[in-house]
């Protein structure tokens, strides 16, 4: 899955912490999960709009 660089950087800034020992793989995984959840949220909003909710 490709995450647009702008979105990747934005999410990375939100979850990055200098005080955390989180490795790069875990950070990358979280970014992918958050990106997909945001896509799903947008899709759900479009579906709800079509259903008139």
N, C-alpha and C positions, 0 to 999 in steps of 0.2 A: 504494500500500500504506500502510495506517495502522499506525503503531507506537503502542501505548498510552503515554501521557505518562510514567507511572512507569517503564516499561521503557526508554523513550528517555533519560530522565534518568539512570538507573542505568548504562546503557551509555556515555553521554556522559562520566560521571565517570571511567569506566575508561579511556577512550581520550584524554581531554583532557590537554593538556600546555601549560603556559605557555611552555615553551622551544621549542615547535614552530611553524613558520610555516604549518601546515596550514590551509587555508581552510575556510569553513563548508560548501561543497558537498562537499568530500572527507570532512569529518567526518560529514555527514548520510549520505553514501553508505556509509561504514563502519558506521554505526549500523544502517542498513537491512540490510546484509549480515549483521552479527552477529545481528540479530533473527531473520532468516530461518534462519540456521544453528541457532540455539537452538530454533526451532520444529521444524526437521527432526530435530534430536537427540531431542527429546521424542517425535516421531512414530515414529522408528526404535525407541526404547525400548519404546513400546507394541506395535509390530509384533513385536519380539523376544520380548516377554512372552507374546504370543498364540501364538507359535511354540514357546514353551517353552525358549528358549535362555538 
